[in-house]
């Protein structure tokens, strides 16, 4: 799932342009990258409990 979040961020970043787009596509990039980071941290915590 984290890989999917990073892929989504890359897709949105690839189509977003600071010159022609509003801030929303860039917010999507930030959101997807945050999701990926959260998923990886959650998995690391779960692994440390096992």
LOTORMI-713024 format. One line per 5 residues: number of its first residue (from 1); their letters; for each residue x, y, z of C-alpha. Coordinates in nm, 4 decimals. Layout:
N
NUM) a) X Y Z | ...
//
This chain:
50
1) xxxxx) 0.0000 0.0000 0.0000 | 0.2880 0.2369 0.0704 | 0.4236 0.1707 -0.2788 | 0.0838 0.2574 -0.4251 | 0.0816 0.5840 -0.2299
6) xxxxx) 0.4250 0.6759 -0.3642 | 0.3144 0.5833 -0.7169 | 0.0068 0.8039 -0.6842 | 0.2243 1.0908 -0.5607 | 0.4549 1.0463 -0.8583
11) xxxxx) 0.1642 1.0423 -1.1010 | 0.0144 1.3591 -0.9592 | 0.3545 1.5292 -0.9381 | 0.4234 1.4404 -1.2990 | 0.1062 1.6095 -1.4165
16) xxxxx) 0.1103 1.9053 -1.1772 | 0.2724 2.2271 -1.2856 | 0.3331 2.5331 -1.0721 | 0.2788 2.7535 -1.3769 | -0.0523 2.6130 -1.5003
21) xxxxx) -0.2172 2.4382 -1.2061 | -0.3665 2.5464 -0.8806 | -0.2273 2.4287 -0.5499 | -0.4635 2.1294 -0.5275 | -0.2520 1.8811 -0.7313
26) xxxxx) 0.0495 1.9637 -0.5168 | -0.1579 1.9047 -0.2043 | -0.2419 1.5609 -0.3435 | 0.1293 1.4876 -0.3769 | 0.1882 1.5882 -0.0162
31) xxxxx) -0.1069 1.3796 0.0980 | 0.0039 1.0654 -0.0837 | 0.3617 1.0986 0.0438 | 0.2345 1.1497 0.3984 | 0.0185 0.8388 0.3620
36) xxxxx) 0.3186 0.6361 0.2454 | 0.5322 0.7585 0.5352 | 0.2578 0.6837 0.7873 | 0.2116 0.3310 0.6515 | 0.5825 0.2601 0.6708
41) xxxxx) 0.6076 0.3924 1.0281 | 0.3059 0.1871 1.1306 | 0.4621 -0.1274 0.9859 | 0.7920 -0.0578 1.1624 | 0.6087 -0.0234 1.4939
46) xxxxx) 0.4170 -0.3461 1.4334 | 0.7398 -0.5262 1.3451 | 0.9046 -0.4053 1.6655 | 0.6181 -0.5511 1.8719 | 0.6438 -0.8938 1.7115
//
